[in-house]
Amino acid sequence: MTVFCLVETDDGAIIDASLRALTLARGLAADGLAAANGSNGGPVLAAVVFGDPPTADLAAYGIPDVYAVSGIDGYAPQAWARALGGLLSPEPAPEMAGHAVVVAAGTDRGNEVLAHLGAITRLPMAANCTAAVDNGGALEITRQRWAGLLLEEAVFEEALFEAPVALLTVATDVVSPVPADELTAVAVHAVEPVLAEGDLAVRAVETSAGTGGASLATARVVIGGGRGVGSADGFAPLEELAALLGGVVGVSRVVTSEGWRPHTQQVGQTGTKITPDLYLACGISGAIQHIAGCSGAKNIIAINTDPDAPMMTRADYAVVGNLHEVIPALVAALRERAAP
């Protein structure tokens, strides 16, 4: 069995969601190797990176092989999927052929690329998995449904699909990223994929104007704003606080519905699931759809005038007060502390 993990990077480093996917992939490979009693032909654990691979991070997470894909400028979901599909054939990676599991983070990109791969190869895909076990050729999985409110147990039966390959993405807020016990020597294999006509028709290329800031999905600090912010102009103090803390601004659904901020900043079931070290929720009541998007945060601080708001009861720390007074005071304190 081969356990193969798509790794996403941001500014040269592996994103948190991919570290979680690597952790699940490594555990799955270890379970399969134990079942094979360590014999030859046992599981192979490998990663694929589009661009320059962060070998130090991969070594820390126990990944012995990485396939560095070149020739694709920017993010092109169908081209990425075509490259992954090529690795499942005997060339250019003969050890990849046969029984395999392809793992990716349950991010927008991870889910999109594996959906394309499933369409290209006609292989089954399961999204937002929290656990996976190889049980004698049947891959048993647990996955989130209804934005994580329900856990479903399912089985990939080898006889159900044409080739013994399963595709799955890993929930971004459940599996903890755990490095391997020992550093692993990493072998890098260069891959130049053969693309079909039209694979690059949809492509996103990052420009210099868009670089330099963390994305909502990867940010370690997120400053969230809801209806209580009051208006589009009311987000200026939140932007200032986010800049001071090296974070980004996120919003609730009602904010995007009002047109105050773009949908790309929405946190929640129909937005982005976040896993920051700190989520500061300002003027957000805490609808269940929003809670589903921020529950992976390590620490949640809520600021609200209503002490009984759901967001306040879910928070690790709650501040009962007016955000228009609390946030400026916090910004002033941070600026004073940073002053020479």
Secondary structure, 3 states (H helix, E strand, C coil): CEEEEEECEECCEECHHHHHHHHHHHHHHHHHHHHCCCCCCCCEEEEEEECCCCHHHHHHCCCCEEEEECCCCCECHHHHHHHHHHHCCCCCCHHHCCCEEEEEECCHHHHHHHHHHHHHHCCCEEEEEEEEEEECCEEEEEEEEHHHCEEEEEEECHHHCCCCEEEEEECCCCCCCCCCCCCCCCEEEEECCCCCCCCCCCCECCCHHHCCCCCCCCCCEEEEECHHHCCCHHHHHHHHHHHHHCCEEEECHHHHHCCCCCHHHEECCCCECCCCCEEEEECCCCCHHHHHHHCCCCEEEEEECCCCCHHHHHCCEEEECCHHHHHHHHHHHHHHHHCC
